[in-house]
Each structure stands twice: as structure tokens, then as C-alpha cells.
């Protein structure tokens, strides 16, 4: 008398004939023997801060023209560097003011320049973000519970005799942030143009000189004539 195989043995033979692994077949009858496939993700964040310094220059430039060292004939202050065309135009205007007063024109002389720190501000620049994605598959055999899903936020129990192939997608997110410190400086400069007027001449005018010379010559002739002896008169 032949003994018929049990249902569990028959299922195993069928799987073997068709080339199917028994681990892929779910078998009821008091236990579980299953294979599942899950996916999970994980994000790894890394931030790098890089200090960066930069300078901003501001200017206060005064152009001042004095007549004989005391009288102000031109004075203007601009929030620009001396080399700026607008400041150079102010220099020409100062020279013109001195020329209008018949003064000798002098070159601009820099007096008492100063540089001071106005402010210092630190702020983060927009981050430069790069992402590197990697994949890894791990076999888990029950009984145990693993974390799957978005950022491994879900519990997934694996029954005894079952297995799970979990593919972990890891994203390495790197952020490069420049911490920028901006220093603002104020440079204050004063350029002085001193014009000197020509002194009044004490030399007599030409007509007065000629008159004085003629008078002196006449006086000299009178003196000479008095000192000469009288000449005898000759009679014919």
C-alpha cells in the first residue's frame, strides 16, 4: 500500500519542478514562510561654515580754497574719493574761484586724512547644496522588526521563518555656507588750495619817474653853473 504525500510535501515538489524557491511561496498550516521586499530612505545632513571677510569703503572728501590763508572762497564736501570725476570738477571750481580773485594758483594739499570703522555686519550667504545618493540592500530574517519607509519612519515586523530584502536609499546632503563679515570704513580727507594775491608794487609809474629825472637834471645843471667862474666877455 502506497502512502500519499502530505499537502506540504506536494507543494514543495511542485515548487521544485517549476524552479521556484520555496522561500518565495507562502505556506499556510500553522506558520509563515514568506519573502518580502521593502524600501527605506535615510537623509544625512552635513553643514560646513566658511568664514569670509569683505570691506566696503566710503569717502568724505572736502575741497577748500583759501585766499591769502584766511578768506574762504570755495568749500565743498562730497561723499566720493578724490579721484572721482565729480571731485576733480570741484578742484577746478576752486581754482577758478582763486583765479577770479587774481590769486596765484596752488596745487591741492591733503591735510589730516583719517580712516575709521563705521560698522561690521555678519550674515550667512545662500548655501551651496550638493546631494550624493547611494543604495544598499540588506536581508533580514524573522522574527524581528525593522524600520522602513520614508526616512525609516515605519515599523515593519518580519514573522518567524520569513525574510525581507530591504533596499536602503541614503542621501548625503552637504551644505557649504559662507559666513560673510562686511566691514564698512569711512575715509575722511580734506584738500586745501591756498591762493596768494600779488602785493601792490611800490615802484613809481613811468611818467612820475621821467618827471623826477628831469627835475633832478635841472637842479644839477643849476648847481654846476653856480660853481663855474664867470667867463670874461669879449668885445669886438
Secondary structure, 3 states (H helix, E strand, C coil): CCCCCCHHHHHHHHHHHCCCCHHHCCCCCCCCCCEEEEEEEEEEEEEEEEEEEEEEEEEEEEEEEEECCCEEEEEEEECCCCCCHHHHHHHHHHHHHHHHCCEECCCCEEEEEEEEEEEEEEEECCCEEEEEEEEEEEEEECCEEEEEEHHHCEEEEECCCCEEEEEEEEEEEEEEEEEEEEEEEEEEEEEEEEEEECCCCCCCCHHHHHHHHHHHHHHHHHHHHHHCCCCCCCCC
